[in-house]
C-alpha cells in the first residue's frame, strides 16, 4: 500500500496544472485516512471517503498522456459499483467553480458532467485567498 501511495503522489506531482505543493502535502494525509482506487500500472487514481451514507471524491488524477482514454471513467465506474453494493445513494465531488476561469478545470468539470454528475451548488470561498468551488452530485 505504501508503494501505491508513493506512486499516487508521483503521479499528482506530474500534473502541476491541477495539483499545487499544498495539495500534494494534503494528499499525503488524505491517503492515510481514505480509500484509494487505482487503474492500470497507476495510470490514474481516485481517493474517496464517506459521511452519513454519501461518498465524497477527494482526489482524482490521470496521467497527462493517458487522459481522455477512459481511465477516469473506469475509476468512477468502479466507485459507482462499490457504492451501489453498499447501498449508497449519492456520490459528491467539489472542484473549482466555473466562475474561476482556469482551463485545466474546464476539463475536470466536463469530465464529471460527462459521467452524469450535476451541479448541486456553488460554494463561496471559506477563507480569504481560497477559491470558489462547485459541488457536483451523482444520484445512484
Secondary structure, DSSP 8 states (H G I E B T S, - for coil): -HHHHHHHHHHHHT-TTT--HHHHHHHHHHHHHSEEEEETTTTEEEEEEEETTEEEEEEEEE-GGGTTSSHHHHHHHHHHHHHHHHT--EEEEEEE-TTS--HHHHHHHHHHHHTT-EEEEEE--SSTT---EEEEEEE-
